[in-house]
Amino acid sequence: SKHPWEALAEEVKVGDKVKGKVVVIADYGAFIEVADGVEGLIHVSEMSWSTHLRSAQDFVSVGDEVEAVILTLDREERKMSLGIKQLTPDPWTDITEK
């Protein structure tokens, strides 16, 4: 059978919203399984608009279902980076108006 990355639908692209399950948490982020055998990394800096970086454990736990946006996708290298802060408006864009 095909490698899971080769079986990943061609329609999946940067900017798409995906849902997945947190499978591993590291200090620098969380790995999300978005399809069988295909994982993407949400770096801790992509979890919140706050400039104060915290640990990934402050945002998610293993087994959590999360929704994220695909930030980068490299099928040849089999790497995908994801972000969850992109699902909410950036509070810093209109800070001068407030």
Secondary structure, 3 states (H helix, E strand, C coil): CCCHHHHCCCCCCCCCEEEEEEEEEECCEEEEEEECCEEEEEEHHHCCCCCCCCCHHHCCCCCCEEEEEEEEEECCCCEEEEECHHHCCCCCCCCCCC
